[in-house]
Amino acid sequence: MSLLRLLNRALFKLSFAVAMTIVTIMVMALSLSAITRFISGTGYDWLIELPPVLVCWLVFPLLGPLFKQGSHIQVDFLSSVLSRKQLYFLKIFINGVALLAAVIFFKAGLEATQLYFRLGQLMELEIDLPIWWMYLSFPVGFAIMGSFALELLIDAVTDRSPQELESE
């Protein structure tokens, strides 16, 4: 378990570092595009096309860290209605479903990436990027998500037993 925590701590820091770098590149590309158009009257299409290409690498690798942090979209009204025992099982269920979904989407993303890798298609942009490069963010992000969901599931199961919760 400590190895999983160590791995997830590193993935957490790496995911946020990559996300900050991508946001910086996106802002700089759009700013440079605006400045270039203002000064010269013409712009480079790739500066405008770059941010949408990078969005998938911004979103998917952050799924796991945001899930662990509790920063994802959630509706938290059950905690005031359910007992501690029910919350214990709900937490296990949620983390189990998240792990299962991460495994399923990882497999689907890997298959899509392999398909586009074999096809060898390029994006129709000014920059020649292979399409599989964008799809690769899907299995990478869900592998990270799976790692965090596994840690949270183990934490939920080992946190407190239902018997301890009944006695309260």
C-alpha positions as CSV (number, residue, x, y, z in Angstrom):
1,M,0.0,0.0,0.0
2,S,2.8,2.4,0.8
3,L,4.2,1.8,-2.7
4,L,0.8,2.7,-4.2
5,R,0.7,5.8,-2.1
6,L,4.2,6.8,-3.2
7,L,3.4,6.2,-6.8
8,N,0.2,8.2,-6.5
9,R,2.0,11.0,-4.8
10,A,4.4,11.2,-7.7
11,L,1.6,10.9,-10.3
12,F,-0.3,13.7,-8.4
13,K,2.6,16.1,-8.6
14,L,3.5,15.1,-12.2
15,S,-0.2,15.5,-13.4
16,F,-0.5,19.0,-11.9
17,A,3.0,20.0,-13.3
18,V,2.0,18.8,-16.8
19,A,-1.4,20.6,-16.5
20,M,0.3,23.8,-15.5
21,T,2.7,23.5,-18.4
22,I,-0.1,22.9,-20.8
23,V,-2.1,25.8,-19.6
24,T,1.0,28.0,-19.9
25,I,1.6,26.8,-23.5
26,M,-2.1,27.4,-24.4
27,V,-2.1,30.9,-23.0
28,M,1.2,31.8,-24.6
29,A,0.1,30.3,-28.0
30,L,-3.1,32.3,-28.0
31,S,-1.3,35.5,-26.8
32,L,1.4,35.1,-29.4
33,S,-1.2,34.6,-32.1
34,A,-3.0,37.8,-31.1
35,I,0.3,39.8,-31.0
36,T,1.4,38.4,-34.4
37,R,-1.9,39.2,-36.0
38,F,-1.8,42.7,-34.5
39,I,1.7,43.5,-35.6
40,S,1.9,41.8,-39.0
41,G,-1.7,41.5,-39.9
42,T,-1.4,37.8,-40.5
43,G,-1.2,35.0,-38.0
44,Y,-0.1,31.4,-37.8
45,D,-2.9,28.9,-37.7
46,W,-1.0,26.4,-35.6
47,L,-0.9,28.9,-32.7
48,I,-4.7,28.9,-32.7
49,E,-5.0,25.1,-33.4
50,L,-2.6,24.1,-30.6
51,P,-4.8,24.7,-27.5
52,P,-7.6,22.5,-28.6
53,V,-5.1,19.7,-29.4
54,L,-3.7,20.0,-25.9
55,V,-7.0,20.0,-24.0
56,C,-7.2,16.2,-23.9
57,W,-3.8,16.1,-22.3
58,L,-5.0,18.6,-19.8
59,V,-8.2,16.9,-18.9
60,F,-7.6,13.1,-18.8
61,P,-4.4,12.9,-16.7
62,L,-6.1,15.2,-14.1
63,L,-9.1,12.9,-13.5
64,G,-7.4,10.8,-10.8
65,P,-5.8,13.6,-8.8
66,L,-9.0,15.6,-8.9
67,F,-11.0,12.5,-7.8
68,K,-8.7,11.9,-4.9
69,Q,-8.8,15.6,-3.9
70,G,-12.6,15.6,-4.1
71,S,-12.4,18.5,-6.6
72,H,-14.6,16.8,-9.2
73,I,-18.2,17.7,-9.7
74,Q,-20.2,16.2,-6.9
75,V,-23.5,16.5,-5.0
76,D,-22.9,16.0,-1.3
77,F,-26.3,15.8,0.3
78,L,-26.2,12.1,1.4
79,S,-23.7,12.6,4.1
80,S,-26.3,14.5,6.2
81,V,-28.9,11.8,5.6
82,L,-27.1,8.5,5.9
83,S,-25.6,6.8,8.9
84,R,-21.9,6.3,9.3
85,K,-22.3,2.6,8.4
86,Q,-24.2,3.5,5.2
87,L,-21.6,6.1,4.3
88,Y,-18.9,3.5,4.8
89,F,-20.6,1.2,2.2
90,L,-21.4,4.1,-0.1
91,K,-17.7,5.2,-0.1
92,I,-16.7,1.6,-1.0
93,F,-19.3,1.5,-3.8
94,I,-18.3,4.8,-5.3
95,N,-14.6,4.0,-5.3
96,G,-15.3,0.5,-6.6
97,V,-17.4,1.9,-9.5
98,A,-14.7,4.5,-10.2
99,L,-12.0,1.7,-10.4
100,L,-14.2,-0.4,-12.6
101,A,-15.0,2.6,-14.9
102,A,-11.2,3.4,-15.1
103,V,-10.4,-0.1,-16.1
104,I,-13.1,-0.2,-18.8
105,F,-12.2,3.3,-20.2
106,F,-8.5,2.4,-20.1
107,K,-9.1,-0.6,-22.2
108,A,-11.3,1.3,-24.7
109,G,-8.8,4.1,-24.9
110,L,-6.0,1.7,-25.5
111,E,-7.9,0.0,-28.3
112,A,-8.6,3.4,-29.9
113,T,-5.0,4.5,-29.6
114,Q,-3.8,1.2,-31.2
115,L,-6.3,1.6,-34.0
116,Y,-5.2,5.1,-34.9
117,F,-1.6,4.1,-34.5
118,R,-2.0,1.4,-37.0
119,L,-3.9,3.7,-39.4
120,G,-1.1,6.2,-39.2
121,Q,-3.5,9.1,-39.8
122,L,-2.4,12.7,-39.1
123,M,-4.5,15.6,-37.8
124,E,-5.5,18.0,-40.5
125,L,-3.7,20.9,-38.9
126,E,-0.8,23.1,-39.8
127,I,1.2,20.9,-37.5
128,D,1.5,17.3,-38.5
129,L,0.6,15.4,-35.4
130,P,-0.6,11.8,-35.5
131,I,-4.1,11.3,-34.3
132,W,-3.1,8.5,-32.0
133,W,-1.1,11.1,-29.9
134,M,-4.4,12.7,-28.8
135,Y,-6.1,9.4,-28.1
136,L,-3.1,8.3,-26.0
137,S,-4.2,10.7,-23.3
138,F,-7.3,8.6,-22.7
139,P,-5.6,5.4,-21.5
140,V,-2.9,7.4,-19.7
141,G,-5.5,9.4,-17.9
142,F,-7.6,6.4,-17.0
143,A,-4.6,4.4,-15.8
144,I,-3.8,7.3,-13.4
145,M,-7.5,7.4,-12.4
146,G,-7.4,3.6,-11.8
147,S,-4.4,4.0,-9.6
148,F,-6.0,6.7,-7.5
149,A,-9.4,4.8,-7.3
150,L,-7.6,1.7,-6.1
151,E,-5.9,3.6,-3.4
152,L,-9.2,5.2,-2.3
153,L,-11.0,1.9,-2.4
154,I,-8.3,0.3,-0.2
155,D,-8.5,3.3,2.1
156,A,-12.3,3.0,2.3
157,V,-12.2,-0.7,3.0
158,T,-9.5,-0.6,5.7
159,D,-10.7,2.7,7.2
160,R,-13.2,1.5,9.8
161,S,-15.1,-1.8,9.9
162,P,-18.9,-1.8,9.8
163,Q,-18.8,-3.4,13.3
164,E,-17.0,-0.4,14.7
165,L,-19.4,1.9,13.0
166,E,-22.4,0.0,14.5
167,S,-21.1,0.5,18.0
168,E,-21.3,4.3,17.7
